[in-house]
Amino acid sequence: MIEVAEVFEAVRRGYNQLEFASADEISDYFASVEAESVLGHVSNIKGILFEQEYMDTLSAQGISANLFESTNHPLTDISILNPDGSVNEIQLKATDSASYINTTISENPEIDIVTTSEVFESIDCESVIDSGISNADLNDAVVENLFEDVVNPVSPLSGIGWLLGLPF
């Protein structure tokens, strides 16, 4: 289960203006965003959260890895130090879209991709790795902790809930 503190840490990493913000300040910031921009924010935060969660998974397995300082590093997101001293750079994709992954593979076939469990099941490619992390869990963690009021079924903005994969 993804903890609320991890969602706030993802925001702090991805939004320079919120780097030192409290949980309340972060909540207030996202409560005031335009409804039209919610999907972009969810996607951005979900991607950063995915990186953090996957880094935790690697660490728990005793694998040495590093996130790039920039959240928009070109082509890859993390580097893994292999026991022989070599380094592998890999890309992480927090999505449930197989077509998005297939496009990424065709554009950069030499780069391994770690993806969410849902999309991994629909891709048959050696360069795609299952993170063991659910896209739905990432999405739920971000929406429930930052945007619940925006996509709440009783909210006038609830029409965007279907875009986020929410059941209303």
C-alpha positions in Angstrom: 0.0 0.0 0.0 1.3 3.4 -0.9 1.5 5.8 2.1 0.2 9.3 1.9 3.7 10.6 2.9 5.1 9.0 -0.3 2.6 11.0 -2.4 3.6 14.2 -0.7 7.3 13.4 -1.2 6.6 12.8 -5.0 5.0 16.3 -5.1 8.0 17.8 -3.3 10.3 16.2 -5.8 8.3 17.2 -8.9 7.2 20.7 -8.0 10.1 23.1 -7.2 7.7 25.6 -5.6 6.5 22.9 -3.2 9.9 21.4 -2.3 9.7 22.4 1.3 5.9 22.6 1.6 3.9 21.0 4.4 1.2 18.4 3.6 -1.5 21.1 4.2 0.3 23.5 1.9 0.5 20.9 -0.8 -3.2 20.0 -0.3 -4.2 23.6 -0.6 -2.1 24.1 -3.7 -3.9 21.2 -5.5 -7.3 22.2 -4.2 -6.9 25.4 -6.2 -5.8 24.0 -9.5 -8.1 24.3 -12.6 -10.1 21.1 -13.2 -8.7 21.0 -16.8 -5.2 20.6 -15.4 -5.9 17.8 -13.0 -5.1 15.0 -15.4 -1.7 16.5 -16.1 -0.9 16.8 -12.4 -2.1 13.3 -11.7 0.1 11.9 -14.5 3.1 13.9 -13.4 2.8 12.9 -9.7 2.0 9.3 -10.5 5.2 9.0 -12.6 7.4 10.4 -9.9 5.6 8.3 -7.3 6.3 5.2 -9.5 10.0 6.0 -9.6 10.1 6.3 -5.8 8.2 3.0 -5.3 10.3 1.2 -7.8 13.5 2.5 -6.1 12.1 1.1 -2.8 11.5 -2.3 -4.5 15.1 -2.4 -5.8 16.5 -1.3 -2.5 14.5 -4.1 -0.7 16.1 -6.5 -3.2 19.6 -5.2 -2.4 20.0 -3.6 -5.8 22.0 -0.4 -6.0 20.1 2.2 -8.1 19.9 6.0 -8.4 17.2 8.3 -9.6 18.4 11.1 -11.9 18.2 14.5 -10.2 15.9 15.9 -12.8 12.4 14.4 -13.1 12.5 14.9 -16.8 15.9 13.3 -17.6 16.1 12.5 -21.3 15.2 8.9 -22.2 15.8 7.2 -18.9 14.8 7.6 -15.2 17.1 5.5 -13.1 20.5 4.0 -13.3 21.3 0.6 -11.8 24.8 -0.4 -10.7 25.5 -4.0 -11.6 27.7 -6.3 -9.5 30.4 -6.1 -12.3 30.5 -2.3 -12.0 28.6 -1.6 -15.2 25.6 0.7 -15.2 22.2 0.1 -16.8 19.9 3.0 -17.4 16.2 2.2 -17.6 13.0 4.1 -18.3 10.0 3.8 -16.0 6.4 4.2 -17.4 3.5 4.4 -15.0 0.7 3.6 -17.4 -2.0 1.1 -18.3 -1.6 1.8 -22.1 0.1 -0.9 -24.1 0.2 1.3 -27.1 2.1 3.9 -25.2 4.7 1.3 -24.2 4.9 -0.1 -27.8 5.5 3.4 -29.1 8.3 3.9 -26.6 9.8 0.6 -27.6 9.8 1.5 -31.3 11.3 4.9 -30.6 14.1 3.7 -28.3 14.5 -0.1 -28.7 17.8 -0.2 -26.9 16.4 1.1 -23.6 14.8 -1.3 -21.1 11.4 -0.2 -19.8 10.0 -0.9 -16.4 6.2 -0.6 -16.4 3.2 -1.2 -14.2 1.9 -4.7 -13.8 -1.3 -4.1 -15.8 0.5 -3.1 -18.9 3.3 -5.6 -18.5 0.7 -8.4 -18.8 -0.2 -7.2 -22.3 3.3 -6.7 -23.7 5.4 -9.5 -25.0 8.9 -7.9 -25.2 12.2 -8.8 -23.5 13.0 -5.2 -22.9 9.8 -4.6 -20.8 10.1 -5.4 -17.1 7.2 -5.8 -14.6 7.7 -3.5 -11.6 5.2 -5.4 -9.5 3.5 -2.1 -8.9 -0.1 -1.5 -10.0 -1.0 1.5 -12.1 -4.4 1.5 -10.4 -2.7 1.7 -6.9 -0.5 4.6 -8.1 -3.5 6.4 -9.6 -5.7 5.8 -6.5 -2.9 7.1 -4.1 -2.5 10.3 -6.0 -6.2 11.0 -6.6 -7.4 10.0 -3.1 -4.7 12.1 -1.4 -4.6 15.2 -3.6 -7.6 15.4 -5.8 -10.5 13.7 -4.0 -12.5 16.9 -3.8 -12.1 17.5 -7.5 -13.3 14.1 -8.6 -15.7 13.4 -5.7 -19.0 12.0 -7.1 -21.0 14.8 -5.5 -18.7 17.4 -6.9 -19.8 19.4 -10.0 -16.4 18.3 -11.4 -17.1 14.6 -11.1 -17.4 14.3 -14.8 -13.6 14.1 -15.0 -13.6 11.0 -12.8 -14.0 8.7 -15.8 -10.9 10.2 -17.3 -9.0 9.2 -14.2 -10.3 5.7 -14.3 -12.6 6.2 -11.3 -15.9 4.4 -11.0 -18.4 7.3 -11.3 
